[in-house]
Amino acid sequence: MVQAPVGFQCPACVSEGASRVPPVRTALGGVARRQPRRATQVLIAANVVVYGLTLISADRLITDYGMLGVAIASGEWWRLLTAPFLHAGLWHVGLNMLALWVLGGVVEPLIGRWRFVAVYAVSALGGTVASYAFSSPVVFSVGASGAVFGLLGATLVVMRRLNRDVSGVVALLLVNVAIGFAIPSIDWRAHLGGLLAGALVTAAMVAAPRRYSAAAAWAAAAVLIAAMAWVVDWRTAQILALAA
């Protein structure tokens, strides 16, 4: 038996009562957790581990799994999913992971772990699809920058939803977009694609009533993925026509 304020209760009754207690929610409907950055930490660890494997493989992973238009058009569609976890150098992965840590620390605690993962994944895919659609089909592209820009867009949306000052976020966004256009080696298409995807799915989430925010997030993600699948199909047909 378990001692209660008045009398005693059986352990099974206590467990049943605890299971009925609704989870604590954040201001934007996410489930409040003791470790609010867990998904951010896991994503950073995954990127760092893959970077280590890239060094061990002498960049073979980039060759086999990086974003390359002609390879994707020939059937290697998985490159759209693997390229965001590959990085071309220590500074590349370091800066992206620093940005992921900072932005994840803002977004994940507010929207919840799984919705954060959804925003990250859709943003990463939005970046690679935009790069595939509008870049040269013979140029490699790798990196989590599309996902990071998606989180930047998500940060702007959630800060605006909470009526907080967004001038710093807007300034940071404009500076990074300008850098992307100024440096030829940076894939600005992936940046803008990730930014748009992340902002859209987050906007759908926070615009919905709180009880439906999770459903709105997943529905928006599904619509965006369907739209990106159409873009991939269009670009594939275009590349194959040019190669014919």
C-alpha positions in Angstrom: 0.0 0.0 0.0 1.1 3.6 -0.6 0.5 6.2 2.1 -1.8 9.1 0.9 -2.7 12.4 2.6 -5.7 10.6 4.0 -5.3 6.9 4.5 -3.6 4.5 2.0 -3.9 3.6 -1.6 -3.0 0.5 -3.6 0.1 0.9 -5.9 -2.0 0.0 -9.0 -4.5 2.8 -8.2 -1.6 5.3 -7.8 -0.2 4.3 -11.1 -3.5 4.5 -12.9 -4.1 8.0 -11.5 -0.7 9.2 -12.5 -1.3 7.9 -16.1 -4.4 10.1 -16.3 -2.5 13.3 -15.5 -2.2 15.3 -18.8 1.3 16.3 -19.8 2.5 19.8 -19.1 2.4 21.9 -22.4 4.6 24.7 -23.5 3.3 28.1 -24.8 3.1 26.6 -28.3 1.6 23.3 -27.4 4.7 21.2 -27.2 5.2 18.6 -24.4 7.5 20.1 -21.7 10.3 17.7 -20.9 13.1 17.5 -18.4 15.7 17.5 -21.2 14.2 19.9 -23.7 17.2 19.7 -26.1 17.4 16.0 -26.5 16.5 15.9 -30.2 19.0 18.7 -30.9 21.7 16.8 -29.1 20.9 13.6 -31.0 21.0 15.4 -34.3 24.3 17.1 -33.5 25.8 13.7 -32.5 24.6 12.1 -35.7 26.2 14.8 -37.8 29.4 14.6 -35.9 29.6 10.8 -36.1 28.9 10.9 -39.9 31.6 13.5 -40.3 34.0 11.2 -38.5 33.1 8.4 -40.8 33.6 10.7 -43.8 37.2 11.3 -42.6 37.8 7.6 -42.2 36.4 6.9 -45.6 38.7 9.5 -47.3 35.6 11.4 -48.4 34.1 8.3 -50.1 30.8 8.9 -48.3 30.6 12.4 -50.0 31.1 10.8 -53.4 28.6 8.0 -52.8 25.9 9.9 -50.8 26.4 13.6 -51.5 23.8 15.7 -53.5 24.6 15.2 -57.1 21.9 15.9 -59.7 22.9 13.4 -62.4 23.2 10.6 -59.9 19.7 11.4 -58.4 18.2 11.5 -61.9 19.7 8.1 -62.6 17.9 6.6 -59.6 20.0 7.4 -56.5 17.2 9.3 -54.9 18.5 8.6 -51.3 21.2 11.3 -51.9 18.4 13.8 -51.1 18.1 12.4 -47.6 21.8 11.6 -46.9 23.4 14.8 -48.2 22.3 17.0 -45.2 24.3 14.7 -42.8 27.6 15.1 -44.8 30.0 18.0 -44.4 33.1 19.0 -46.4 35.3 20.1 -43.6 35.8 20.8 -39.9 34.7 24.4 -40.2 31.7 23.4 -42.2 30.4 20.9 -39.7 31.5 23.1 -36.7 29.6 26.2 -37.8 26.5 24.2 -38.7 26.4 22.3 -35.4 26.9 25.5 -33.5 24.0 27.1 -35.3 21.9 23.9 -34.7 22.7 24.0 -31.0 21.7 27.7 -30.6 18.5 27.5 -32.8 17.5 24.1 -31.4 17.7 25.5 -27.9 15.1 28.1 -28.9 12.8 26.1 -31.1 12.7 22.5 -29.6 11.6 23.5 -26.0 8.8 25.6 -27.5 7.3 23.3 -30.1 8.2 19.9 -28.6 10.7 17.1 -29.5 8.9 15.3 -32.3 7.6 18.4 -34.0 11.1 19.8 -33.9 12.4 16.7 -35.6 9.7 17.1 -38.2 10.7 20.7 -38.9 14.3 19.8 -39.1 13.7 16.9 -41.5 11.4 18.8 -43.8 13.8 21.7 -43.8 16.7 19.4 -44.7 14.7 17.9 -47.5 13.6 21.3 -48.7 17.2 22.3 -49.0 18.3 19.3 -51.0 15.3 19.4 -53.3 15.8 23.1 -54.0 19.5 22.4 -54.7 18.6 19.5 -57.0 15.9 21.6 -58.8 17.9 24.8 -59.5 21.6 23.9 -59.3 23.9 22.4 -62.0 23.3 18.6 -62.1 27.0 18.0 -62.1 27.9 19.9 -58.9 28.1 18.2 -55.5 26.3 19.8 -52.5 26.5 18.6 -48.9 25.7 20.0 -45.4 23.0 20.6 -42.9 22.8 24.3 -43.9 19.3 23.8 -45.4 18.0 22.3 -42.1 19.7 25.1 -40.1 18.1 27.8 -42.3 14.8 26.0 -41.8 15.3 26.3 -38.0 16.1 30.0 -38.5 12.8 30.4 -40.3 11.1 28.4 -37.5 12.7 30.7 -34.9 11.3 33.7 -36.7 7.8 32.2 -36.8 7.7 31.2 -33.2 9.2 34.5 -31.9 6.7 36.4 -33.9 3.8 34.2 -32.6 4.9 34.9 -29.1 5.0 38.7 -29.9 8.7 38.9 -29.1 11.2 41.2 -30.8 12.4 39.5 -34.0 14.8 42.3 -35.3 17.9 40.3 -34.3 16.6 37.1 -36.0 15.8 39.1 -39.2 19.2 40.7 -39.2 20.9 37.3 -38.7 18.8 35.9 -41.5 19.6 38.7 -43.9 23.3 38.5 -43.2 23.4 34.8 -43.8 21.4 35.0 -47.0 23.8 37.7 -48.3 26.8 35.6 -47.4 25.3 32.7 -49.4 25.0 34.9 -52.5 28.4 36.5 -52.0 30.5 33.3 -51.7 30.3 31.1 -54.9 31.0 27.8 -53.1 27.9 28.2 -50.8 24.7 26.6 -52.1 22.3 29.5 -51.5 19.5 27.5 -53.2 19.6 24.9 -50.4 19.6 27.7 -47.8 16.4 29.3 -49.3 14.7 26.0 -49.8 15.3 24.9 -46.2 14.2 28.4 -45.0 11.0 28.3 -46.9 10.1 24.7 -45.8 10.9 25.3 -42.2 9.0 28.5 -42.0 5.9 27.0 -43.7 5.6 23.9 -41.6 6.2 25.9 -38.4 3.7 28.6 -39.4 1.0 25.9 -40.0 1.8 24.5 -36.6 1.5 27.7 -34.6 -1.4 29.1 -36.5 -3.6 26.1 -35.7 -5.5 25.9 -32.4 -3.3 24.5 -29.6 -5.1 21.1 -29.4 -4.6 20.6 -33.2 -1.1 22.0 -33.5 0.5 18.6 -33.8 -1.9 17.4 -36.5 -1.4 20.7 -38.4 2.4 20.2 -38.3 2.2 16.7 -39.6 -0.4 17.7 -42.3 1.8 20.6 -43.4 4.8 18.3 -43.5 2.9 15.8 -45.7 1.8 18.5 -48.1 5.3 19.9 -48.4 6.8 16.5 -49.0 4.3 15.8 -51.7 5.1 19.1 -53.4 8.8 18.3 -53.2 8.2 14.9 -54.7 6.6 16.6 -57.6 9.5 19.0 -58.0 12.0 16.1 -57.9 10.0 14.3 -60.6 9.9 17.4 -62.8 13.7 18.0 -62.4 14.5 14.4 -63.0 12.6 14.4 -66.3 14.4 17.6 -67.3 17.8 16.2 -66.6 17.1 13.0 -68.4 15.8 15.0 -71.4 19.0 17.0 -71.5 21.1 13.8 -71.3 19.2 12.1 -74.2 
